[in-house]
Amino acid sequence: MKKGNISPNKPEIALIDLLAENNLPFKYVGNGEVWLGNRNPDFINTNGKKQVIELFGIYWHPVFDVAKKQEHYRQYGFQSLVIWEDELEKPEKVLAKIRHFVRS
């Protein structure tokens, strides 16, 4: 588990930009910067809330991965939100989903 050696992929870059443009409190850490047990979330909340966002690629993640990841992060006291890469085609819906998550 090396730290900082993985560059974000295109969907992650799109989400990084969306978060920055809308001043949402999340930082990309999918490069190995943060580990919760044996899992490296894609994004972590930067304002003190124990929240992570996972960006799932359709090809790489079966639907049942969602519950497994959420349960894993829950064991560490973190809430998690999964965004599927095809959701990025409608950025306003993604923003609404993230804003709702931040308020929870």
C-alpha positions as a Markdown table, in Angstrom:
| # | Residue | x | y | z |
|---|---|---|---|---|
| 1 | Met | 0.0 | 0.0 | 0.0 |
| 2 | Lys | 2.1 | 2.9 | -1.3 |
| 3 | Lys | 1.1 | 6.4 | -0.5 |
| 4 | Gly | 0.5 | 9.0 | -3.2 |
| 5 | Asn | 1.5 | 6.9 | -6.3 |
| 6 | Ile | -1.8 | 6.7 | -8.1 |
| 7 | Ser | -3.2 | 9.5 | -10.3 |
| 8 | Pro | -6.9 | 10.1 | -10.5 |
| 9 | Asn | -8.7 | 8.7 | -13.5 |
| 10 | Lys | -11.0 | 10.7 | -15.8 |
| 11 | Pro | -14.2 | 10.3 | -13.7 |
| 12 | Glu | -12.3 | 11.1 | -10.5 |
| 13 | Ile | -10.9 | 14.3 | -12.1 |
| 14 | Ala | -14.4 | 15.2 | -13.2 |
| 15 | Leu | -15.6 | 14.8 | -9.5 |
| 16 | Ile | -12.6 | 16.6 | -8.2 |
| 17 | Asp | -13.4 | 19.6 | -10.4 |
| 18 | Leu | -17.1 | 19.5 | -9.5 |
| 19 | Leu | -16.3 | 19.5 | -5.8 |
| 20 | Ala | -13.9 | 22.4 | -6.1 |
| 21 | Glu | -16.2 | 24.5 | -8.3 |
| 22 | Asn | -18.9 | 24.1 | -5.8 |
| 23 | Asn | -16.8 | 24.5 | -2.6 |
| 24 | Leu | -17.8 | 21.1 | -1.3 |
| 25 | Pro | -15.6 | 19.9 | 1.6 |
| 26 | Phe | -14.0 | 16.8 | 0.1 |
| 27 | Lys | -10.5 | 16.0 | -0.9 |
| 28 | Tyr | -9.3 | 13.3 | -3.3 |
| 29 | Val | -7.4 | 10.7 | -1.3 |
| 30 | Gly | -7.7 | 7.8 | -3.7 |
| 31 | Asn | -4.0 | 8.0 | -4.3 |
| 32 | Gly | -3.4 | 6.0 | -1.1 |
| 33 | Glu | -3.2 | 9.1 | 1.2 |
| 34 | Val | -5.9 | 7.8 | 3.6 |
| 35 | Trp | -6.6 | 4.2 | 4.6 |
| 36 | Leu | -9.4 | 3.0 | 6.7 |
| 37 | Gly | -8.4 | -0.6 | 7.5 |
| 38 | Asn | -7.6 | -2.2 | 4.2 |
| 39 | Arg | -9.6 | 0.2 | 2.1 |
| 40 | Asn | -8.6 | 3.5 | 0.5 |
| 41 | Pro | -11.6 | 5.8 | -0.1 |
| 42 | Asp | -11.7 | 8.0 | -3.1 |
| 43 | Phe | -12.6 | 11.2 | -1.3 |
| 44 | Ile | -12.7 | 12.3 | 2.4 |
| 45 | Asn | -14.6 | 15.1 | 4.1 |
| 46 | Thr | -12.2 | 17.9 | 5.1 |
| 47 | Asn | -14.4 | 19.8 | 7.6 |
| 48 | Gly | -14.2 | 17.3 | 10.4 |
| 49 | Lys | -17.2 | 15.0 | 9.5 |
| 50 | Lys | -16.4 | 11.3 | 9.2 |
| 51 | Gln | -17.6 | 11.0 | 5.7 |
| 52 | Val | -16.1 | 9.4 | 2.5 |
| 53 | Ile | -17.2 | 9.3 | -1.1 |
| 54 | Glu | -16.5 | 6.3 | -3.3 |
| 55 | Leu | -16.7 | 6.8 | -7.1 |
| 56 | Phe | -17.6 | 3.5 | -8.7 |
| 57 | Gly | -16.9 | 2.6 | -12.3 |
| 58 | Ile | -19.6 | 0.5 | -13.9 |
| 59 | Tyr | -17.0 | -2.0 | -15.2 |
| 60 | Trp | -15.1 | -2.4 | -12.0 |
| 61 | His | -17.8 | -2.5 | -9.3 |
| 62 | Pro | -20.7 | -4.9 | -9.1 |
| 63 | Val | -23.8 | -3.5 | -7.3 |
| 64 | Phe | -23.2 | -5.7 | -4.2 |
| 65 | Asp | -19.9 | -3.8 | -3.6 |
| 66 | Val | -21.9 | -0.8 | -2.3 |
| 67 | Ala | -23.2 | -2.6 | 0.9 |
| 68 | Lys | -19.8 | -4.2 | 1.5 |
| 69 | Lys | -18.0 | -0.8 | 1.3 |
| 70 | Gln | -20.6 | 1.0 | 3.4 |
| 71 | Glu | -20.4 | -1.6 | 6.1 |
| 72 | His | -16.6 | -1.5 | 6.1 |
| 73 | Tyr | -16.5 | 2.3 | 6.5 |
| 74 | Arg | -19.3 | 2.1 | 9.1 |
| 75 | Gln | -17.0 | -0.1 | 11.3 |
| 76 | Tyr | -14.6 | 2.9 | 11.4 |
| 77 | Gly | -17.4 | 5.4 | 12.2 |
| 78 | Phe | -17.6 | 6.8 | 8.7 |
| 79 | Gln | -20.7 | 7.5 | 6.6 |
| 80 | Ser | -20.1 | 6.7 | 3.0 |
| 81 | Leu | -21.7 | 7.8 | -0.3 |
| 82 | Val | -21.3 | 5.9 | -3.5 |
| 83 | Ile | -21.5 | 7.8 | -6.8 |
| 84 | Trp | -21.6 | 5.8 | -10.0 |
| 85 | Glu | -19.5 | 7.1 | -12.9 |
| 86 | Asp | -22.5 | 7.4 | -15.2 |
| 87 | Glu | -24.2 | 9.7 | -12.7 |
| 88 | Leu | -21.5 | 12.3 | -13.6 |
| 89 | Glu | -23.4 | 12.8 | -16.8 |
| 90 | Lys | -25.9 | 14.8 | -14.8 |
| 91 | Pro | -23.7 | 17.0 | -12.5 |
| 92 | Glu | -26.6 | 18.8 | -10.9 |
| 93 | Lys | -28.0 | 15.5 | -9.6 |
| 94 | Val | -24.6 | 14.6 | -8.3 |
| 95 | Leu | -24.3 | 17.9 | -6.5 |
| 96 | Ala | -27.7 | 17.5 | -4.9 |
| 97 | Lys | -26.8 | 14.0 | -3.7 |
| 98 | Ile | -23.5 | 15.2 | -2.2 |
| 99 | Arg | -25.1 | 18.3 | -0.6 |
| 100 | His | -27.7 | 16.1 | 1.0 |
| 101 | Phe | -25.0 | 13.7 | 2.2 |
| 102 | Val | -23.0 | 16.6 | 3.8 |
| 103 | Arg | -26.1 | 17.8 | 5.7 |
| 104 | Ser | -26.8 | 14.3 | 7.1 |
